Amino acid sequence: MEGKQDRFNGDTRVLHQRAVRIPLSDHEAERIFHENMMTVADARVRKAELLADPAISVLDAYEAERERIAESFERRLRRIAGDNYEEVAMAYHRGERDDRIGALAAYYFEGAWRIQQRTTITDMLFSPLILRYPDSFTMNIRFASGYTTRKSIRYESPEHSSEELDEYAETYYEESLYSQQQAADYLRETAEIIREEFPDPDESSFEDHQYGGIVSAGGRRGSVFSVMLERVEPDPDRFSDPVDEPSLVEAGPEARRTERDLLPDSEIVH
């Protein structure tokens, strides 16, 4: 990713109102999907532990999360397009190819590139949507202007503050630590939502795990960070055709609903 950023400046059309649909064709695929979602839940708990530790900065917790997301995108890119995924994505971006693999590579590459930009850019909200259906799951990679949603928990990072507080510095620091503790508690609670929405297929009936969904959001403005996660009910009538290979699909009614409910004041970039 690093070597391409000097000549790749993003293309919001790649992600706009689109999602990736991945087939769950057998029990092994279901098990892998479940394990991946448990990894997401575990990472949320790990971020909570970092935020709750006053010896660790918010920046360290934020960077650890960003690196995990970027690595997960790159792993998906390698599975889809091989080790030359950057060349595949850039060829699609330049209009030199227009096939399924190229489109998928460009989709994930755009997402990974924008995740990298969050290191230095504020007011960019990352709000992925993951939905489980009987024969597949979808992931919408979405970014929006702004840094929060109607339902986000906010917390403060003194390391990112540029204000001179003088006699209020100690109070500000204590209040910041308290907000971080509150956010850590929220992260732990919402990690359980992920576990409940995507139960182990070996320990639950198909009826109990054929549908599930979550939407999350995280952003930053200056020294203020935000986090949010809630359940989303998948539309059982969304897909009528079976799927046998990963492909891009329309964003879906759930995406429009969550954008309307959570991001009324933000512009969905894609």
N, C-alpha and C positions, 0 to 999 in steps of 0.2 A: 504493500500500500504506500509506503513512504516514498518510493522512487517514482510513483506516478502522479503525486499530488502537484508537481510543478507544471504539468501539462493537462491535468484533468481538473476542471472547475465545477463539476457537478452538472446534473441534468435532471431537474425535478420531474420532467415528463416520464422518466423511467418508472417512478414510483407512484405517480399521481393516480389515485383511485384504483389501485391494483393490489393484488395479494398473490402469494404463492400457495398453491394447493398441492399437498403431498399425500400420495395414497398410503393407506394403512391396509395392505393387502392380505396380511396374515398375522398370526399371533406374535411372531417375532418382531414385526414392524410396530405392533401395538406396544410391546414391551420396551422397545428402544425409545419410542415417543414418551412413554411414561418415565423412563429413566432420565431423559433429557429434561422433562419438566421438573423432576425432583432435583436435578442439578440447579435449575433456575431458583427453586425454592430454597435450596441450601445456600446459594449465593446471596439471597436476600437476607438470610439469617446471619451470614458472615458479615455483610455490610452493617447489620444492626450491631454486631459485636464491635466492629471498628468504630462506629459512631458513639457507642456507649463508653468507649475507653477514652478518658480525657487526655491520655498521653499520645493519642493518634489524631492527626489533623483530619478535618473534613475533606481536605484535598486528597489525602491518601485513600480515604474510603471511596471518594468519587472516582479517582483514577483506577482503583482496583476494579470497580464496576465497569468502567468504560473499557478497560482492557479485556475483561471477560466477554463482554458483548462483541467487541471487535474480533476476538479470537473465534467465537462461535460462528460469526458470519464467514470468516475465512475458512473454517473447517467445512462449512456448507458449500462454499465456492469450490473447494478442492474436490468434494464428492461429486459435484455437478459437472464441472468443466475441467478437472485435472489440475496439475501443477501450473499450467499456463493460463489459469483463469483470468489473469489481468489482460493478456492479449486477446482472449475471447471477448471479454467485456468491452474493451476499447474498440475492437473491430465492430461490435454492435453499435457502440456509441458513434462511430464514424460513418455508419451506414454501409459498412463493407460486408455485413452478414445480417440476416433477418430470420433466424431459425429459433427453435424453442430453447436450445442450450444457450445460445447467445443472449436471448432475452432474460433468461433466469440469471445468468452470470452478471449481466448489466444491472439487474434489480438488486442483487445482494452486494455487488461492488459499490453501487451508489449508496446503499445503506451503510456499508463499512466506511466509506469515505466520509460520510456525514458524521458518523460516530467519532472519527478522528478529529473533525473540525470542532467538536464540542470542547476540546481541550482549551481552546483560546476564545471561542465565541460564546457569548451569553445570549439569553433570550432565544434559545432554540430548544423547544420541548420535544423530547423523544417519547412517542406514545404508541408502542406496538400493541397489536390485537391478535390473540391466539385463540382459535376456535377448533373444537373437536367435533367431528361428525361420524356417523357409523363407519364410513369407508375411507375417511381421509381427515386431514386437519389443514387449516389455513393459517398463514401468518401475514398480517399487514404491517409492513415497515412504514411508519409514519413519523413525520416531523412537522412541527407547527411553530409559528412565531409566538413569542411570549415565553413564560417560564413556569406557569402554573395552570391548574384547572379549578373548577368550582369546588372540587372535593379534595384538593391536595392538602397535605400536611407540610408546613413550612418550617425550616430550621435555619439557624444563623451560623455563619463561619467567621469568627474574628480574624482569621488569617487573610480573608478576602476583603476585609473592610478597609476603606481608605480614609475614614473619618477620624479626626483627632478628638478623642473623648475626654481626655484629661481626668478630672475627678470622677467621671462616670465610667471609667474604663473597667473597674472591678465589677461594678453592677452589670455592665454590658456583657462581660466575660461570663459571669455566673448565669445570666439569662440565656446566653448562647448555649452553654452546656446543658441547661435544662431543656431547651428546644431540641437539642440533639438527642437527649434521653427520650423525649416524647416521640421523636421520629424513629428511634431504635425500637421502641415498644410497638409502634405502628408497623414497622417492617416485619417484626416477628409475627404479629397477628395476621398480616396479609400473606405471609409465607404459608400459613395454614390454609388459606383460601386456595392457593395453588394445589396443595396436596389433596384437598377435598374435591376440586374440580377435575382432577386427572388421576383417579385412583389406580392402583396396581391391577392390571388385567388378570393377574394370577389369583387375586384375592377378592375380586368383585365379579358380578354377573355382567354380561354384555349390556343388558338393559341399564345397568348402573353406571357404565363408563362410556357409552356410545356418544354422549353429548357432554360438553363442558366448554367453558370459556372464561378468559380473563382479559381485561384491558388494564394497562399500566401507563404511568406517565412520570417523567422526571425532568427537571430543568433547573436553571440557575439564572438569577439576575444579580450581578454584583456579589454581595456577600450572603444573599438569601437563596437557599436551595429548596426544592419542593419534591415531594414523592406522593404517589397515589397508585392504588390497585383495587379493583373491584371485579365482581363476577359479571359475566355477560352470558345471556341465554342465546345459544345459537338458533337460527331460524331453520326448523326441520325441512322447510320447503325450498331452501336455497339451491340445492343441487338436485337435478333429476337424472343426470348422466353419470355413469361410473367413471372412475379415473384409474389409469394403470401406470402413469408416469408423472413426475412433477411437472407442473405447468403454471403459467400465470392466468389468473382469473380476475373478474371485476371485483372491486373492493367488497361489495355485498351490503345488504341492508343493516347488518350489525355495525359496520363501519360508519355508515351515515348516522345511525342512531347515537353512537357514542360520541361522534364529533358534535352533534347537536346538543347532547346533554352535558358534555364535559368541557367543550372548547368553544363556547359561543362568542368569546371575545378574541379568539386566536384565528389566524389564517392558516388553514391546513396547507402546508407546502406541498405535500404529496401523501 
